[in-house]
Amino acid sequence: MNPADQPCESTSRRDFLKTTALAGTGATLVVPAGFSSSLFASGDDTVKVGLIGCGGRGTGAAEQALSTNGNVKLTAVGDAFAENAMHVLERVKSSLGAKGERVQVPPEKIFNGLDAYQKVIDSGVDLVILATPPGFRPIHFEYAVKAGKHIFMEKPVAVDAPGVRQVIEANKVAKEKKLKVGVGLQRHHQAGYLETIKRIKDGAIGDIMAMRVYWNGTTPWDPRKTREQCRSELEYQVINWYYYTWLSGDHICEQHIHNLDVGNWVKGGKDKEAEYPVKANGMGGRQVRTDKKYGEIYDHHFVEYEYADGSTMYSQCRQMGGCWNSVSEFVKGTKGTSNPSGSISGKGIDWQFGEKQKNPYQVEHDDLFAAIRNGTEYNEADNGAYSSMTAILGRLCTYSGKEITWEDAIKSEVSLAPKKYEWDAEPPVKANANGVYPVAIPGLTKVL
């Protein structure tokens, strides 16, 4: 997961929300359902894809998009760093084998710099893949919606409450324009989860009492460059984005969102803010990953989420070597228990999902592209925003040590974004004279 393109807006997300009125309507031209006007005008059924963010996840998403049925081409790529934008093309070509000919990006459509996302979106593509560090997802999403593009965006879709609200507001316009939007929460496209959670909702384990969700593992990657190797502090943080909350949201947002999303899914919440947790409390800190090179994020979080009906979701995410590892979810009901990835147990029931499953990372793209071609309704952005907010709520609790309500959290005006997006700009967080970044201290740190 290499750093990718960031926007060069001069306003913060909070200011942008306050001063910009989102405008957008569906196209007046009669076009084949689901297709953009550019496709119709050309008389071609080819879906032209633009990749924004050329790291590991962006590379994988591009490969999956180009592996879908029908005519599809990668026609533009962009990244903050030129080497990433150049190298992604060969990686995608070689992984696709015979389908490598679907990579058709001329030199003039290989963009780099902090405005590369705008150039890709404006290059004549029909669908954009947003795979940059998540702190920039709201701005990229909004720009793509205004431009009338179908979108696949990675999770999380924001790292703070203003960003979540920006995505939700932009998505209202996306719905008006009938744009198709996929979000990289691929468990929603995994057969075992789909069948098991359907059975849970049909009452297989009774009423939900409690859930346990985990993303316990080790450090995914170490910082790639030192401060001395970078031209500015902002570039240093963007390159090592995972370790800065304004870019990643901390690992409770960047990774554990998958498990928190499953908990929300089990509870039945979909596109309705009120069906997500109503409050939470938690604890966390930095116990083993304390070197200054690891920026400001924690190495462990524990959060207790409460839903409106009193049921609870207990959440763990930890990045420490030599410890118990688990990436999983468990549900306890009044009649039994379930691992929602594919099993249910209880009195008189012992069921397991036994079918061969397709790769959910591929299926989520298959489903998105099928919706584009068939003109069917397809929009995952609201759920992506609310599950991102669930993770953000957890981080606010662990950083502060306070119990915080969903209502207070989602209304927060605390933006993590920098005031402007330029390489010589001042980042939101700065190290002291010894190169040590401030770390949240529960009981002292204010988060709202």
Buried (B, 14 or more C-beta within 10 A) or exposed (E): BBBBBBBBBEBBBBBBBEEEEBEBEEEEEEBEEBBBBBBBEEEEEBBBBBBBBBBBBBBBBBBBBBBBEEEBBBBBBBBBBBEBBBBBBEBBBEBBEEBBEBBEBEEEBBBBBBBBBBBBBBBEBBBBBBBBBBBBBBBBBBBBBBBBBBBBBBBBBBBBBBBBBBBBBBBBBBBBBBBBBBBBBBBBBBBBBBBBBEBBEEEBBEEBBEBBBBBBBEBEEEBEEEBEEBEBBBBBBBBBBBBBBBBBBBBBBBBBBBBBBBBBBBBEBEBEBEBBBBBBBBBBBBEBBEEBBBBBBBBBBBBBBBBEEEBBBBBBBBBBEEEEBBBBBBBBBEBBBBBBBBBBBBEEEEBEBEEEBEBBBBBBBBBBBBBBBEBEEBBBBBBBBBBBBBBBBBBBBBBBBBEBBBEBBBEBEEBBBBBBBBBEBEBBBEBEEEEEBEBBEBEEBEBE
